[in-house]
């Protein structure tokens, strides 16, 4: 994947687009976890949301940039 992507004539880092994709996928995963009731068994649901997003974002970034 190229390091920069042209979007409407503006060069953006590809990490920004990866962030937006992870945000959308993370939102879907968050809705699925909330629907299943898993957040009731966690100590801090917001911390779990942030950590899942961070792990997912890191894995995709490492996969793309390797």
MIGU-605821 format. One record per residue: residue number from 1; residue in one letter; chain; x negated, y negated, z negated of N, C-alpha, C, O, CB in turn. Coordinates in Angstrom, 2 decimals, always signed. Glycine has a CB too. Layout:
<pts>
+-----+----+----+---------+---------+---------+---------+---------+---------+---------+---------+---------+---------+---------+---------+---------+---------+---------+
:   i : aa : ch :     n_X :     n_Y :     n_Z :    ca_X :    ca_Y :    ca_Z :     c_X :     c_Y :     c_Z :     o_X :     o_Y :     o_Z :    cb_X :    cb_Y :    cb_Z :
+-----+----+----+---------+---------+---------+---------+---------+---------+---------+---------+---------+---------+---------+---------+---------+---------+---------+
: NUM :  A :  A :       X :       Y :       Z :       X :       Y :       Z :       X :       Y :       Z :       X :       Y :       Z :       X :       Y :       Z :
...
+-----+----+----+---------+---------+---------+---------+---------+---------+---------+---------+---------+---------+---------+---------+---------+---------+---------+
</pts>
This chain:
<pts>
+-----+----+----+---------+---------+---------+---------+---------+---------+---------+---------+---------+---------+---------+---------+---------+---------+---------+
:   i : aa : ch :     n_X :     n_Y :     n_Z :    ca_X :    ca_Y :    ca_Z :     c_X :     c_Y :     c_Z :     o_X :     o_Y :     o_Z :    cb_X :    cb_Y :    cb_Z :
+-----+----+----+---------+---------+---------+---------+---------+---------+---------+---------+---------+---------+---------+---------+---------+---------+---------+
:   1 :  X :  A :   -0.85 :   +1.18 :   +0.00 :   +0.00 :   +0.00 :   +0.00 :   -0.89 :   -1.23 :   +0.00 :   -1.88 :   -1.28 :   -0.73 :   +0.96 :   +0.00 :   -1.22 :
:   2 :  X :  A :   -0.55 :   -2.23 :   +0.81 :   -1.38 :   -3.43 :   +0.83 :   -1.30 :   -4.20 :   -0.48 :   -0.32 :   -4.10 :   -1.23 :   -0.96 :   -4.35 :   +1.99 :
:   3 :  X :  A :   -2.35 :   -4.96 :   -0.74 :   -2.39 :   -5.72 :   -1.99 :   -1.41 :   -6.89 :   -1.99 :   -0.94 :   -7.31 :   -3.05 :   -3.80 :   -6.24 :   -2.24 :
:   4 :  X :  A :   -1.10 :   -7.43 :   -0.80 :   -0.15 :   -8.52 :   -0.69 :   +0.89 :   -8.19 :   +0.36 :   +0.60 :   -7.52 :   +1.36 :   -0.87 :   -9.84 :   -0.35 :
:   5 :  X :  A :   +2.10 :   -8.66 :   +0.13 :   +3.20 :   -8.41 :   +1.04 :   +3.82 :   -9.75 :   +1.41 :   +4.07 :  -10.58 :   +0.54 :   +4.27 :   -7.45 :   +0.40 :
:   6 :  X :  A :   +4.05 :   -9.97 :   +2.71 :   +4.68 :  -11.22 :   +3.16 :   +6.19 :  -11.08 :   +3.04 :   +6.79 :  -10.18 :   +3.63 :   +4.26 :  -11.57 :   +4.63 :
:   7 :  X :  A :   +6.79 :  -11.96 :   +2.28 :   +8.23 :  -11.96 :   +2.08 :   +8.76 :  -13.35 :   +2.40 :   +8.57 :  -14.28 :   +1.62 :   +8.61 :  -11.54 :   +0.62 :
:   8 :  X :  A :   +9.43 :  -13.48 :   +3.55 :   +9.94 :  -14.77 :   +4.03 :   +8.82 :  -15.80 :   +4.18 :   +9.02 :  -16.98 :   +3.88 :  +11.01 :  -15.29 :   +3.08 :
:   9 :  X :  A :   +7.67 :  -15.36 :   +4.63 :   +6.54 :  -16.27 :   +4.85 :   +5.73 :  -16.58 :   +3.61 :   +4.79 :  -17.36 :   +3.67 :   +7.04 :  -17.54 :   +5.42 :
:  10 :  X :  A :   +6.06 :  -15.98 :   +2.49 :   +5.33 :  -16.20 :   +1.24 :   +4.62 :  -14.91 :   +0.88 :   +5.23 :  -13.84 :   +0.83 :   +6.30 :  -16.66 :   +0.08 :
:  11 :  X :  A :   +3.33 :  -15.01 :   +0.64 :   +2.57 :  -13.83 :   +0.24 :   +2.75 :  -13.59 :   -1.26 :   +2.50 :  -14.46 :   -2.09 :   +1.06 :  -14.00 :   +0.59 :
:  12 :  X :  A :   +3.21 :  -12.37 :   -1.55 :   +3.43 :  -11.98 :   -2.94 :   +2.59 :  -10.74 :   -3.23 :   +2.40 :   -9.90 :   -2.35 :   +4.95 :  -11.71 :   -3.22 :
:  13 :  X :  A :   +2.10 :  -10.63 :   -4.46 :   +1.40 :   -9.39 :   -4.80 :   +2.38 :   -8.21 :   -4.75 :   +3.55 :   -8.35 :   -5.12 :   +0.75 :   -9.50 :   -6.21 :
:  14 :  X :  A :   +1.91 :   -7.08 :   -4.31 :   +2.80 :   -5.92 :   -4.23 :   +3.23 :   -5.46 :   -5.61 :   +4.23 :   -4.74 :   -5.74 :   +2.11 :   -4.78 :   -3.49 :
:  15 :  X :  A :   +2.51 :   -5.85 :   -6.64 :   +2.88 :   -5.49 :   -8.00 :   +4.20 :   -6.18 :   -8.39 :   +4.97 :   -5.63 :   -9.17 :   +1.75 :   -5.89 :   -8.99 :
:  16 :  X :  A :   +4.45 :   -7.36 :   -7.83 :   +5.70 :   -8.06 :   -8.11 :   +6.88 :   -7.28 :   -7.54 :   +7.90 :   -7.12 :   -8.21 :   +5.67 :   -9.48 :   -7.53 :
:  17 :  X :  A :   +6.74 :   -6.81 :   -6.33 :   +7.81 :   -6.00 :   -5.74 :   +7.98 :   -4.68 :   -6.49 :   +9.10 :   -4.20 :   -6.65 :   +7.52 :   -5.73 :   -4.27 :
:  18 :  X :  A :   +6.87 :   -4.11 :   -6.94 :   +6.93 :   -2.89 :   -7.73 :   +7.66 :   -3.15 :   -9.05 :   +8.43 :   -2.31 :   -9.51 :   +5.52 :   -2.34 :   -8.00 :
:  19 :  X :  A :   +7.44 :   -4.31 :   -9.64 :   +8.13 :   -4.68 :  -10.87 :   +9.63 :   -4.76 :  -10.65 :  +10.41 :   -4.29 :  -11.48 :   +7.61 :   -6.02 :  -11.39 :
:  20 :  X :  A :  +10.05 :   -5.35 :   -9.54 :  +11.48 :   -5.46 :   -9.25 :  +12.12 :   -4.10 :   -9.01 :  +13.25 :   -3.86 :   -9.42 :  +11.70 :   -6.37 :   -8.04 :
:  21 :  X :  A :  +11.40 :   -3.22 :   -8.34 :  +11.91 :   -1.86 :   -8.13 :  +12.03 :   -1.13 :   -9.46 :  +13.03 :   -0.46 :   -9.72 :  +10.99 :   -1.07 :   -7.17 :
:  22 :  X :  A :  +11.01 :   -1.24 :  -10.29 :  +11.06 :   -0.59 :  -11.61 :  +12.15 :   -1.17 :  -12.48 :  +12.76 :   -0.46 :  -13.28 :   +9.70 :   -0.72 :  -12.31 :
:  23 :  X :  A :  +12.40 :   -2.45 :  -12.34 :  +13.47 :   -3.09 :  -13.10 :  +14.83 :   -2.50 :  -12.71 :  +15.65 :   -2.20 :  -13.58 :  +13.46 :   -4.61 :  -12.87 :
:  24 :  X :  A :  +15.06 :   -2.32 :  -11.43 :  +16.33 :   -1.76 :  -10.97 :  +16.48 :   -0.29 :  -11.39 :  +17.53 :   +0.12 :  -11.87 :  +16.45 :   -1.88 :   -9.45 :
:  25 :  X :  A :  +15.42 :   +0.48 :  -11.20 :  +15.47 :   +1.90 :  -11.59 :  +15.57 :   +2.04 :  -13.11 :  +16.29 :   +2.90 :  -13.61 :  +14.22 :   +2.65 :  -11.07 :
:  26 :  X :  A :  +14.85 :   +1.19 :  -13.83 :  +14.92 :   +1.21 :  -15.29 :  +16.30 :   +0.87 :  -15.81 :  +16.75 :   +1.43 :  -16.80 :  +13.91 :   +0.26 :  -15.87 :
:  27 :  X :  A :  +16.96 :   -0.06 :  -15.13 :  +18.32 :   -0.40 :  -15.52 :  +19.24 :   +0.80 :  -15.35 :  +20.08 :   +1.07 :  -16.21 :  +18.84 :   -1.59 :  -14.71 :
:  28 :  X :  A :  +19.08 :   +1.53 :  -14.25 :  +19.89 :   +2.72 :  -14.02 :  +19.62 :   +3.81 :  -15.06 :  +20.55 :   +4.44 :  -15.56 :  +19.61 :   +3.27 :  -12.64 :
:  29 :  X :  A :  +18.35 :   +4.01 :  -15.39 :  +18.00 :   +5.00 :  -16.41 :  +18.54 :   +4.57 :  -17.77 :  +18.99 :   +5.41 :  -18.55 :  +16.47 :   +5.20 :  -16.48 :
:  30 :  X :  A :  +18.48 :   +3.27 :  -18.05 :  +19.00 :   +2.75 :  -19.31 :  +20.50 :   +2.99 :  -19.43 :  +20.98 :   +3.37 :  -20.50 :  +18.70 :   +1.25 :  -19.43 :
:  31 :  X :  A :  +21.24 :   +2.77 :  -18.35 :  +22.68 :   +3.01 :  -18.37 :  +22.97 :   +4.50 :  -18.58 :  +23.92 :   +4.86 :  -19.29 :  +23.34 :   +2.52 :  -17.06 :
:  32 :  X :  A :  +22.17 :   +5.36 :  -17.97 :  +22.35 :   +6.80 :  -18.13 :  +22.10 :   +7.23 :  -19.58 :  +22.85 :   +8.03 :  -20.14 :  +21.42 :   +7.57 :  -17.17 :
:  33 :  X :  A :  +21.04 :   +6.70 :  -20.18 :  +20.73 :   +7.04 :  -21.57 :  +21.79 :   +6.49 :  -22.51 :  +22.17 :   +7.16 :  -23.48 :  +19.34 :   +6.50 :  -21.96 :
:  34 :  X :  A :  +22.27 :   +5.27 :  -22.24 :  +23.31 :   +4.69 :  -23.09 :  +24.62 :   +5.48 :  -22.97 :  +25.32 :   +5.68 :  -23.96 :  +23.54 :   +3.21 :  -22.71 :
:  35 :  X :  A :  +24.94 :   +5.93 :  -21.76 :  +26.16 :   +6.70 :  -21.55 :  +26.10 :   +8.05 :  -22.28 :  +27.11 :   +8.53 :  -22.79 :  +26.39 :   +6.92 :  -20.05 :
:  36 :  X :  A :  +24.91 :   +8.64 :  -22.33 :  +24.78 :   +9.95 :  -22.99 :  +24.77 :   +9.84 :  -24.50 :  +24.93 :  +10.85 :  -25.19 :  +23.52 :  +10.64 :  -22.52 :
:  37 :  X :  A :  +24.57 :   +8.64 :  -25.04 :  +24.57 :   +8.45 :  -26.49 :  +23.24 :   +8.72 :  -27.15 :  +23.17 :   +8.87 :  -28.37 :  +25.60 :   +9.33 :  -27.10 :
:  38 :  X :  A :  +22.18 :   +8.79 :  -26.36 :  +20.86 :   +9.08 :  -26.92 :  +20.33 :   +7.95 :  -27.80 :  +19.54 :   +8.20 :  -28.72 :  +19.87 :   +9.36 :  -25.80 :
:  39 :  X :  A :  +20.75 :   +6.73 :  -27.53 :  +20.25 :   +5.59 :  -28.32 :  +20.69 :   +5.64 :  -29.78 :  +20.07 :   +5.01 :  -30.63 :  +20.73 :   +4.28 :  -27.69 :
:  40 :  X :  A :  +21.73 :   +6.37 :  -30.07 :  +22.18 :   +6.50 :  -31.46 :  +21.20 :   +7.32 :  -32.30 :  +21.22 :   +7.25 :  -33.52 :  +23.56 :   +7.15 :  -31.51 :
:  41 :  X :  A :  +20.35 :   +8.10 :  -31.64 :  +19.39 :   +8.95 :  -32.35 :  +18.00 :   +8.34 :  -32.41 :  +17.07 :   +8.97 :  -32.92 :  +19.32 :  +10.32 :  -31.69 :
:  42 :  X :  A :  +17.85 :   +7.14 :  -31.91 :  +16.53 :   +6.50 :  -31.92 :  +16.45 :   +5.49 :  -33.05 :  +17.45 :   +4.96 :  -33.51 :  +16.24 :   +5.83 :  -30.58 :
:  43 :  X :  A :  +15.22 :   +5.24 :  -33.48 :  +15.01 :   +4.30 :  -34.57 :  +15.20 :   +2.87 :  -34.11 :  +15.81 :   +2.06 :  -34.82 :  +13.62 :   +4.47 :  -35.14 :
:  44 :  X :  A :  +14.69 :   +2.54 :  -32.93 :  +14.76 :   +1.18 :  -32.41 :  +15.04 :   +1.24 :  -30.91 :  +14.11 :   +1.41 :  -30.13 :  +13.44 :   +0.39 :  -32.71 :
:  45 :  X :  A :  +16.29 :   +1.12 :  -30.50 :  +16.64 :   +1.31 :  -29.08 :  +15.93 :   +0.34 :  -28.13 :  +15.54 :   +0.73 :  -27.03 :  +18.13 :   +1.15 :  -28.91 :
:  46 :  X :  A :  +15.76 :   -0.90 :  -28.53 :  +15.10 :   -1.87 :  -27.65 :  +13.63 :   -1.51 :  -27.45 :  +13.10 :   -1.66 :  -26.36 :  +15.23 :   -3.30 :  -28.21 :
:  47 :  X :  A :  +12.99 :   -1.03 :  -28.50 :  +11.60 :   -0.59 :  -28.37 :  +11.50 :   +0.61 :  -27.42 :  +10.54 :   +0.71 :  -26.66 :  +11.03 :   -0.23 :  -29.75 :
:  48 :  X :  A :  +12.46 :   +1.49 :  -27.47 :  +12.48 :   +2.63 :  -26.55 :  +12.67 :   +2.16 :  -25.12 :  +12.02 :   +2.67 :  -24.21 :  +13.59 :   +3.62 :  -26.94 :
:  49 :  X :  A :  +13.55 :   +1.19 :  -24.90 :  +13.77 :   +0.65 :  -23.56 :  +12.50 :   +0.04 :  -22.99 :  +12.14 :   +0.30 :  -21.85 :  +14.89 :   -0.39 :  -23.58 :
:  50 :  X :  A :  +11.83 :   -0.77 :  -23.79 :  +10.61 :   -1.43 :  -23.33 :   +9.51 :   -0.41 :  -23.07 :   +8.79 :   -0.53 :  -22.08 :  +10.13 :   -2.47 :  -24.37 :
:  51 :  X :  A :   +9.37 :   +0.57 :  -23.94 :   +8.31 :   +1.56 :  -23.75 :   +8.58 :   +2.45 :  -22.53 :   +7.64 :   +2.80 :  -21.82 :   +8.16 :   +2.43 :  -25.00 :
:  52 :  X :  A :   +9.83 :   +2.82 :  -22.29 :  +10.15 :   +3.61 :  -21.09 :   +9.86 :   +2.82 :  -19.83 :   +9.32 :   +3.36 :  -18.86 :  +11.61 :   +4.05 :  -21.11 :
:  53 :  X :  A :  +10.22 :   +1.53 :  -19.82 :   +9.94 :   +0.69 :  -18.66 :   +8.44 :   +0.55 :  -18.44 :   +7.97 :   +0.64 :  -17.31 :  +10.59 :   -0.69 :  -18.83 :
:  54 :  X :  A :   +7.70 :   +0.33 :  -19.51 :   +6.25 :   +0.17 :  -19.40 :   +5.59 :   +1.43 :  -18.87 :   +4.71 :   +1.36 :  -18.01 :   +5.65 :   -0.20 :  -20.76 :
:  55 :  X :  A :   +6.00 :   +2.58 :  -19.36 :   +5.44 :   +3.84 :  -18.88 :   +5.79 :   +4.08 :  -17.41 :   +4.93 :   +4.49 :  -16.63 :   +5.94 :   +5.00 :  -19.73 :
:  56 :  X :  A :   +7.02 :   +3.83 :  -17.05 :   +7.45 :   +4.03 :  -15.67 :   +6.71 :   +3.09 :  -14.73 :   +6.28 :   +3.50 :  -13.65 :   +8.96 :   +3.83 :  -15.54 :
:  57 :  X :  A :   +6.57 :   +1.84 :  -15.12 :   +5.87 :   +0.85 :  -14.32 :   +4.39 :   +1.21 :  -14.16 :   +3.83 :   +1.10 :  -13.07 :   +6.01 :   -0.54 :  -14.94 :
:  58 :  X :  A :   +3.77 :   +1.64 :  -15.24 :   +2.36 :   +2.03 :  -15.19 :   +2.12 :   +3.24 :  -14.31 :   +1.14 :   +3.27 :  -13.57 :   +1.87 :   +2.31 :  -16.57 :
:  59 :  X :  A :   +3.00 :   +4.23 :  -14.39 :   +2.84 :   +5.43 :  -13.57 :   +2.99 :   +5.10 :  -12.09 :   +2.20 :   +5.57 :  -11.27 :   +3.87 :   +6.50 :  -13.98 :
:  60 :  X :  A :   +3.98 :   +4.28 :  -11.75 :   +4.15 :   +3.91 :  -10.34 :   +3.00 :   +3.06 :   -9.84 :   +2.56 :   +3.24 :   -8.70 :   +5.45 :   +3.17 :  -10.14 :
:  61 :  X :  A :   +2.50 :   +2.14 :  -10.64 :   +1.37 :   +1.30 :  -10.22 :   +0.12 :   +2.16 :  -10.02 :   -0.61 :   +1.96 :   -9.05 :   +1.10 :   +0.19 :  -11.27 :
:  62 :  X :  A :   -0.14 :   +3.09 :  -10.91 :   -1.30 :   +3.96 :  -10.74 :   -1.15 :   +4.87 :   -9.52 :   -2.12 :   +5.15 :   -8.83 :   -1.51 :   +4.80 :  -11.99 :
:  63 :  X :  A :   +0.07 :   +5.32 :   -9.27 :   +0.30 :   +6.18 :   -8.11 :   +0.08 :   +5.40 :   -6.81 :   -0.50 :   +5.94 :   -5.87 :   +1.72 :   +6.76 :   -8.14 :
:  64 :  X :  A :   +0.52 :   +4.18 :   -6.75 :   +0.39 :   +3.39 :   -5.53 :   -1.03 :   +2.91 :   -5.32 :   -1.51 :   +2.93 :   -4.19 :   +1.33 :   +2.21 :   -5.58 :
:  65 :  X :  A :   -1.71 :   +2.47 :   -6.35 :   -3.02 :   +1.88 :   -6.18 :   -4.17 :   +2.89 :   -6.24 :   -5.33 :   +2.49 :   -6.17 :   -3.23 :   +0.86 :   -7.23 :
:  66 :  X :  A :   -3.87 :   +4.14 :   -6.36 :   -4.94 :   +5.14 :   -6.35 :   -5.30 :   +5.56 :   -4.99 :   -6.19 :   +6.40 :   -4.81 :   -4.56 :   +6.33 :   -7.13 :
+-----+----+----+---------+---------+---------+---------+---------+---------+---------+---------+---------+---------+---------+---------+---------+---------+---------+
</pts>
